């Protein structure tokens, strides 16, 4: 398989929670990810069957980038 067409790696909700924390420092419990999936505002997901939700790593990366601020040198920059 060429590098251009590598298959996406999909993670369960619990794996997605761990991935966000370990890879990006974004703490989201798997229960909170379930809430976001229901109400909106969370990472993009897919369904594998009637009840199993899976997340692509690339979608989790995009979500983390959307919730993290830009780098700052001072708290006054956040205003």
C-alpha positions as a Markdown table, in Angstrom:
| # | Residue | x | y | z |
|---|---|---|---|---|
| 1 | Unk | 0.0 | 0.0 | 0.0 |
| 2 | Unk | 1.4 | 3.4 | -0.9 |
| 3 | Unk | 2.0 | 6.0 | 1.7 |
| 4 | Unk | -0.5 | 8.3 | 0.0 |
| 5 | Unk | -3.3 | 5.8 | 0.6 |
| 6 | Unk | -2.7 | 4.4 | 4.0 |
| 7 | Unk | -5.7 | 3.1 | 5.8 |
| 8 | Unk | -7.0 | 5.3 | 8.6 |
| 9 | Unk | -6.6 | 3.9 | 12.1 |
| 10 | Unk | -9.9 | 3.9 | 14.0 |
| 11 | Unk | -10.2 | 4.0 | 17.8 |
| 12 | Unk | -12.9 | 3.0 | 20.2 |
| 13 | Unk | -14.3 | 5.8 | 22.4 |
| 14 | Unk | -12.1 | 4.7 | 25.4 |
| 15 | Unk | -9.1 | 4.5 | 23.1 |
| 16 | Unk | -9.9 | 8.0 | 21.7 |
| 17 | Unk | -10.0 | 9.4 | 25.2 |
| 18 | Unk | -6.6 | 8.0 | 25.9 |
| 19 | Unk | -5.2 | 9.1 | 22.5 |
| 20 | Unk | -6.4 | 12.7 | 23.1 |
| 21 | Unk | -4.7 | 12.8 | 26.5 |
| 22 | Unk | -1.4 | 11.1 | 25.6 |
| 23 | Unk | -0.9 | 12.7 | 22.2 |
| 24 | Unk | -2.3 | 16.2 | 22.8 |
| 25 | Unk | -2.8 | 16.7 | 26.5 |
| 26 | Unk | -6.5 | 17.1 | 25.9 |
| 27 | Unk | -8.4 | 15.5 | 28.8 |
| 28 | Unk | -11.8 | 14.2 | 27.7 |
| 29 | Unk | -13.3 | 11.1 | 29.4 |
| 30 | Unk | -14.9 | 8.5 | 27.2 |
| 31 | Unk | -18.2 | 9.4 | 28.9 |
| 32 | Unk | -17.8 | 13.0 | 28.0 |
| 33 | Unk | -17.0 | 12.0 | 24.4 |
| 34 | Unk | -20.3 | 10.1 | 24.4 |
| 35 | Unk | -22.1 | 13.3 | 25.6 |
| 36 | Unk | -20.5 | 15.3 | 22.9 |
| 37 | Unk | -21.5 | 12.8 | 20.3 |
| 38 | Unk | -25.1 | 13.2 | 21.4 |
| 39 | Unk | -25.2 | 16.9 | 21.8 |
| 40 | Unk | -22.5 | 18.1 | 19.3 |
| 41 | Unk | -19.2 | 19.9 | 19.7 |
| 42 | Unk | -17.0 | 16.9 | 19.8 |
| 43 | Unk | -14.7 | 15.2 | 17.4 |
| 44 | Unk | -16.1 | 13.7 | 14.2 |
| 45 | Unk | -17.0 | 10.0 | 14.5 |
| 46 | Unk | -18.3 | 7.1 | 12.6 |
| 47 | Unk | -20.5 | 4.2 | 13.5 |
| 48 | Unk | -19.5 | 0.6 | 13.1 |
| 49 | Unk | -22.8 | -1.1 | 13.4 |
| 50 | Unk | -25.9 | 0.1 | 15.4 |
| 51 | Unk | -24.1 | 1.1 | 18.6 |
| 52 | Unk | -20.3 | 1.1 | 18.2 |
| 53 | Unk | -18.7 | 4.5 | 17.7 |
| 54 | Unk | -15.2 | 4.8 | 16.3 |
| 55 | Unk | -12.9 | 7.8 | 15.8 |
| 56 | Unk | -10.2 | 8.3 | 13.1 |
| 57 | Unk | -6.9 | 9.5 | 14.6 |
| 58 | Unk | -6.8 | 12.3 | 12.0 |
| 59 | Unk | -10.2 | 13.5 | 13.2 |
| 60 | Unk | -9.0 | 13.4 | 16.9 |
| 61 | Unk | -6.0 | 15.4 | 15.9 |
| 62 | Unk | -8.2 | 18.0 | 14.2 |
| 63 | Unk | -10.5 | 18.2 | 17.2 |
| 64 | Unk | -7.5 | 18.7 | 19.6 |
| 65 | Unk | -6.2 | 21.5 | 17.3 |
| 66 | Unk | -9.6 | 23.2 | 17.5 |
| 67 | Unk | -9.9 | 23.2 | 21.3 |
| 68 | Unk | -6.3 | 24.2 | 22.1 |
| 69 | Unk | -5.3 | 27.8 | 22.2 |
| 70 | Unk | -2.3 | 29.2 | 20.3 |
| 71 | Unk | 1.0 | 29.2 | 22.2 |
| 72 | Unk | 1.3 | 32.1 | 24.6 |
| 73 | Unk | 4.1 | 33.6 | 26.7 |
| 74 | Unk | 1.8 | 35.3 | 29.1 |
| 75 | Unk | -1.8 | 35.0 | 30.5 |
| 76 | Unk | -2.4 | 38.5 | 29.3 |
| 77 | Unk | -2.2 | 37.3 | 25.7 |
| 78 | Unk | -5.3 | 35.2 | 26.2 |
| 79 | Unk | -7.5 | 38.3 | 26.6 |
